[in-house]
Amino acid sequence: PSDDTGIIVALARRLETQRLPLALELKDKVDRGEKLNDLDIAFLEEVNEDTQKVRPLVDRHPEWQPIAAKMLQLYNEITAKALENEQSD
């Protein structure tokens, strides 16, 4: 629906300027074997909550499903590697 256009633009901008850069930083961090700090974990929790809220919008706009899936995969990789790093002690 056209009512979603403004929301989609805002979400895309936030993804480009905030979410993706920070996610890539976290990916690099965990790939170096580092552990996530409280701010990193809070960011991932916020993303998880937002994902649930945005799901209906993505369902209405299947053209956004591939990017949503890629971002979800990235967050899953971050959390899996972070857990591995925590357990390596």
N, CA, C and O of each residue as an XYZ file, in Angstrom:
356
protein
N       0.811     -1.201      0.000
C       0.000      0.000      0.000
C       0.856      1.267      0.000
O       1.946      1.301      0.571
N       0.345      2.287     -0.643
C       1.095      3.534     -0.741
C       1.302      4.176      0.629
O       2.220      4.980      0.794
N       0.476      3.843      1.603
C       0.636      4.374      2.959
C       1.959      3.939      3.576
O       2.451      4.574      4.508
N       2.526      2.871      3.065
C       3.770      2.329      3.609
C       5.007      3.027      3.069
O       6.100      2.809      3.591
N       4.875      3.846      2.057
C       6.034      4.431      1.386
C       6.937      5.210      2.338
O       8.153      5.014      2.330
N       6.373      6.072      3.142
C       7.172      6.867      4.074
C       7.899      6.000      5.085
O       9.057      6.255      5.414
N       7.221      4.982      5.573
C       7.829      4.067      6.541
C       8.986      3.314      5.889
O      10.052      3.163      6.485
N       8.770      2.850      4.674
C       9.812      2.110      3.968
C      11.033      2.987      3.723
O      12.167      2.543      3.906
N      10.805      4.217      3.314
C      11.925      5.137      3.072
C      12.709      5.357      4.367
O      13.940      5.331      4.359
N      12.006      5.572      5.466
C      12.682      5.800      6.751
C      13.459      4.561      7.192
O      14.587      4.670      7.673
N      12.863      3.401      7.032
C      13.547      2.167      7.415
C      14.770      1.902      6.538
O      15.812      1.468      7.030
N      14.638      2.164      5.250
C      15.770      1.969      4.335
C      16.909      2.920      4.688
O      18.076      2.530      4.664
N      16.578      4.142      5.009
C      17.602      5.120      5.385
C      18.292      4.700      6.682
O      19.514      4.788      6.800
N      17.505      4.247      7.646
C      18.088      3.800      8.915
C      18.965      2.572      8.698
O      20.023      2.445      9.315
N      18.537      1.687      7.841
C      19.336      0.500      7.524
C      20.674      0.903      6.925
O      21.722      0.393      7.322
N      20.631      1.811      5.981
C      21.840      2.233      5.281
C      22.799      3.018      6.170
O      24.013      2.825      6.099
N      22.261      3.894      6.999
C      23.129      4.802      7.756
C      23.474      4.309      9.154
O      24.483      4.727      9.722
N      22.650      3.422      9.721
C      22.866      3.004     11.101
C      23.018      1.500     11.263
O      24.048      1.012     11.726
N      21.987      0.781     10.880
C      21.944     -0.646     11.187
C      23.023     -1.448     10.460
O      23.739     -2.227     11.089
N      23.146     -1.269      9.159
C      24.127     -2.058      8.413
C      25.561     -1.726      8.826
O      26.342     -2.647      9.060
N      25.942     -0.440      8.925
C      27.326     -0.165      9.353
C      27.658     -0.765     10.724
O      28.737     -1.328     10.907
N      26.743     -0.647     11.679
C      27.018     -1.199     13.002
C      27.044     -2.719     12.969
O      27.876     -3.339     13.632
N      26.152     -3.317     12.215
C      26.146     -4.779     12.104
C      27.459     -5.274     11.503
O      28.006     -6.279     11.956
N      27.963     -4.583     10.498
C      29.224     -4.992      9.886
C      30.391     -4.821     10.863
O      31.318     -5.631     10.868
N      30.349     -3.782     11.681
C      31.375     -3.601     12.722
C      31.325     -4.749     13.727
O      32.361     -5.276     14.132
N      30.114     -5.128     14.125
C      29.970     -6.229     15.077
C      30.439     -7.545     14.467
O      31.050     -8.370     15.146
N      30.152     -7.733     13.190
C      30.601     -8.952     12.499
C      32.114     -9.019     12.506
O      32.687    -10.068     12.801
N      32.771     -7.915     12.185
C      34.231     -7.875     12.222
C      34.744     -8.172     13.632
O      35.716     -8.906     13.810
N      34.083     -7.597     14.615
C      34.491     -7.768     16.013
C      34.447     -9.231     16.432
O      35.417     -9.756     16.981
N      33.325     -9.885     16.173
C      33.209    -11.291     16.587
C      34.094    -12.194     15.732
O      34.587    -13.214     16.212
N      34.296    -11.823     14.472
C      35.186    -12.615     13.620
C      36.637    -12.545     14.098
O      37.427    -13.450     13.828
N      36.987    -11.468     14.810
C      38.321    -11.350     15.406
C      38.417    -12.104     16.729
O      39.473    -12.130     17.362
N      37.316    -12.712     17.138
C      37.309    -13.476     18.384
C      36.935    -12.666     19.604
O      36.988    -13.166     20.727
N      36.553    -11.402     19.391
C      36.178    -10.546     20.515
C      34.758    -10.863     20.982
O      33.946    -11.430     20.251
N      34.499    -10.477     22.216
C      33.164    -10.658     22.789
C      32.364     -9.375     22.631
O      32.922     -8.283     22.529
N      31.059     -9.528     22.612
C      30.176     -8.371     22.534
C      30.045     -7.744     23.911
O      30.021     -8.443     24.924
N      29.959     -6.418     23.940
C      29.735     -5.730     25.207
C      28.235     -5.474     25.381
O      27.430     -5.851     24.529
N      27.879     -4.844     26.470
C      26.460     -4.617     26.768
C      25.768     -3.762     25.705
O      24.609     -4.006     25.370
N      26.475     -2.759     25.174
C      25.884     -1.917     24.123
C      25.646     -2.715     22.843
O      24.628     -2.533     22.174
N      26.573     -3.585     22.509
C      26.420     -4.427     21.328
C      25.201     -5.329     21.473
O      24.402     -5.471     20.547
N      25.073     -5.929     22.636
C      23.950     -6.833     22.892
C      22.634     -6.064     22.878
O      21.635     -6.556     22.354
N      22.624     -4.871     23.445
C      21.410     -4.045     23.437
C      21.007     -3.713     22.002
O      19.821     -3.720     21.672
N      21.988     -3.422     21.153
C      21.710     -3.146     19.744
C      21.047     -4.354     19.087
O      20.044     -4.211     18.387
N      21.605     -5.538     19.311
C      21.033     -6.746     18.707
C      19.633     -7.036     19.242
O      18.767     -7.492     18.495
N      19.408     -6.778     20.520
C      18.067     -6.967     21.083
C      17.072     -5.989     20.461
O      15.933     -6.354     20.169
N      17.507     -4.748     20.260
C      16.644     -3.741     19.633
C      16.304     -4.154     18.200
O      15.161     -4.024     17.762
N      17.297     -4.647     17.487
C      17.069     -5.101     16.118
C      16.075     -6.254     16.103
O      15.197     -6.308     15.242
N      16.207     -7.166     17.043
C      15.290     -8.298     17.117
C      13.861     -7.829     17.349
O      12.932     -8.316     16.703
N      13.683     -6.891     18.263
C      12.349     -6.352     18.532
C      11.786     -5.639     17.300
O      10.617     -5.810     16.956
N      12.624     -4.845     16.646
C      12.185     -4.122     15.453
C      11.825     -5.069     14.317
O      10.904     -4.807     13.543
N      12.552     -6.160     14.226
C      12.280     -7.147     13.181
C      10.859     -7.679     13.314
O      10.153     -7.842     12.319
N      10.448     -7.946     14.538
C       9.089     -8.442     14.766
C       8.044     -7.398     14.366
O       6.995     -7.739     13.820
N       8.337     -6.139     14.640
C       7.399     -5.065     14.311
C       7.303     -4.819     12.809
O       6.241     -4.459     12.302
N       8.411     -5.013     12.100
C       8.474     -4.707     10.671
C       8.008     -5.879      9.804
O       7.713     -5.700      8.623
N       7.942     -7.056     10.382
C       7.581     -8.254      9.608
C       6.313     -8.078      8.771
O       6.322     -8.449      7.598
N       5.221     -7.531      9.318
C       4.014     -7.364      8.496
C       4.254     -6.447      7.285
O       3.699     -6.678      6.211
N       5.074     -5.417      7.462
C       5.387     -4.506      6.364
C       6.152     -5.243      5.259
O       5.851     -5.091      4.075
N       7.132     -6.033      5.660
C       7.906     -6.803      4.682
C       7.014     -7.845      3.994
O       7.175     -8.111      2.803
N       6.098     -8.419      4.728
C       5.168     -9.380      4.133
C       4.291     -8.721      3.067
O       3.947     -9.345      2.063
N       3.933     -7.454      3.294
C       3.111     -6.726      2.309
C       3.931     -6.276      1.103
O       3.372     -5.965      0.051
N       5.243     -6.240      1.252
C       6.131     -5.763      0.185
C       7.219     -6.800     -0.073
O       8.344     -6.659      0.407
N       6.883     -7.833     -0.826
C       7.827     -8.931     -1.048
C       9.126     -8.499     -1.728
O      10.117     -9.227     -1.676
N       9.137     -7.337     -2.359
C      10.377     -6.864     -2.989
C      11.451     -6.569     -1.944
O      12.633     -6.501     -2.282
N      11.060     -6.392     -0.685
C      12.010     -6.132      0.398
C      12.425     -7.402      1.133
O      13.305     -7.360      1.992
N      11.806     -8.519      0.807
C      12.117     -9.761      1.510
C      13.565    -10.224      1.323
O      14.159    -10.707      2.287
N      14.165    -10.101      0.129
C      15.558    -10.541      0.001
C      16.521     -9.769      0.904
O      17.404    -10.367      1.520
N      16.358     -8.459      0.986
C      17.267     -7.682      1.845
C      16.988     -7.970      3.309
O      17.918     -8.024      4.113
N      15.737     -8.156      3.667
C      15.404     -8.501      5.052
C      16.020     -9.852      5.415
O      16.538    -10.024      6.518
N      15.965    -10.793      4.501
C      16.552    -12.114      4.746
C      18.069    -12.030      4.894
O      18.647    -12.704      5.746
N      18.712    -11.208      4.072
C      20.165    -11.052      4.171
C      20.560    -10.403      5.494
O      21.550    -10.798      6.110
N      19.802     -9.422      5.924
C      20.104     -8.782      7.199
C      19.887     -9.756      8.349
O      20.684     -9.796      9.286
N      18.829    -10.528      8.288
C      18.576    -11.519      9.325
C      19.704    -12.544      9.375
O      20.130    -12.957     10.454
N      20.178    -12.948      8.212
C      21.299    -13.884      8.147
C      22.545    -13.271      8.782
O      23.261    -13.950      9.518
N      22.808    -11.999      8.508
C      23.959    -11.318      9.084
C      23.848    -11.281     10.607
O      24.821    -11.577     11.301
N      22.681    -10.922     11.136
C      22.500    -10.876     12.582
C      22.640    -12.263     13.193
O      23.186    -12.405     14.287
N      22.152    -13.288     12.498
C      22.303    -14.661     12.989
C      23.776    -15.069     13.033
O      24.215    -15.726     13.976
N      24.529    -14.680     12.015
C      25.961    -14.981     11.997
C      26.675    -14.285     13.154
O      27.542    -14.871     13.802
N      26.305    -13.045     13.404
C      26.917    -12.289     14.508
C      26.637    -12.974     15.842
O      27.551    -13.180     16.641
N      25.392    -13.323     16.079
C      25.042    -13.912     17.372
C      25.647    -15.307     17.537
O      26.081    -15.667     18.631
N      25.678    -16.081     16.474
C      26.281    -17.409     16.554
C      27.772    -17.323     16.875
O      28.274    -18.055     17.728
N      28.467    -16.433     16.194
C      29.910    -16.272     16.426
C      30.146    -15.677     17.817
O      31.097    -16.067     18.493
N      29.312    -14.757     18.249
C      29.448    -14.166     19.585
C      29.286    -15.241     20.650
O      30.028    -15.258     21.632
N      28.333    -16.129     20.468
C      28.126    -17.222     21.417
C      29.346    -18.147     21.427
O      29.799    -18.578     22.487
N      29.859    -18.439     20.258
C      31.068    -19.261     20.144
C      32.239    -18.588     20.889
O      32.992    -19.258     21.595
N      32.384    -17.287     20.730
C      33.453    -16.560     21.410
C      33.261    -16.618     22.933
O      34.232    -16.774     23.673
N      32.037    -16.496     23.391
C      31.762    -16.558     24.834
C      32.105    -17.932     25.402
O      32.612    -18.037     26.518
N      31.834    -18.961     24.649
C      32.043    -20.326     25.127
C      33.496    -20.782     25.019
O      33.861    -21.840     25.533
N      34.323    -19.978     24.346
C      35.706    -20.383     24.129
C      36.598    -20.149     25.351
O      37.780    -20.490     25.326
N      36.047    -19.574     26.411
C      36.850    -19.325     27.618
C      37.134    -20.602     28.364
O      37.796    -20.578     29.402
